[in-house]
Amino acid sequence: MKVILMSAVALCGSMLAPAAWSKEDPAAGEKLYSVHCVACHGASRAGVPPTFPALTDVSKRLDAAQIKEKIRKGGGLMPPFAQLSPQEIDDLAAYLAK
């Protein structure tokens, strides 16, 4: 009985885990931005066009999936940030979209 109960708890916990990955936190994204992005795109997200594009209205140019892909894979002079977890990418994308 104890083994069955522990298995059920583990199974329920694993079913709840994906929901946590989809919850975006712009405050966490702001911290990630200051660590990974501010050197090129600036504290105000204004960038240095054309070398480093402004990110102030990135959600007008790219949808959420495209923003996340750009973070993950990089492009042009931007390096990939594949070391970031899916949650960190979600948080950073949420910050950029606001």
Phi, psi and omega in degrees: 000318181296319180295318180296316179297318179295321178295319180295319178296316179297318180296315178298319179297320180289332177286333179278336185303314181302328179296325180295327181289337183269357181273115183268144182231097181302328178295319176293323178296324178296320177295317178297320178301316182294333179276317191255340192239333190298330182300324181259319186265353176081158181297328181268003182066018181282343180066191175224075183300145001271353184296310180238105186294152175293143178248008183296329180232033184300330180289348174277337182261329183229145175277175185303318181296321179292322178297314181296320179295319179297319177298312184293315188258343183073194179161143184061233178279347183283126178284158174287148177243050181295343179286345178285143178288162176304322179295318179295321177295318176300315181296316180294317178297321179296320178295316181293330182282348183277000000 
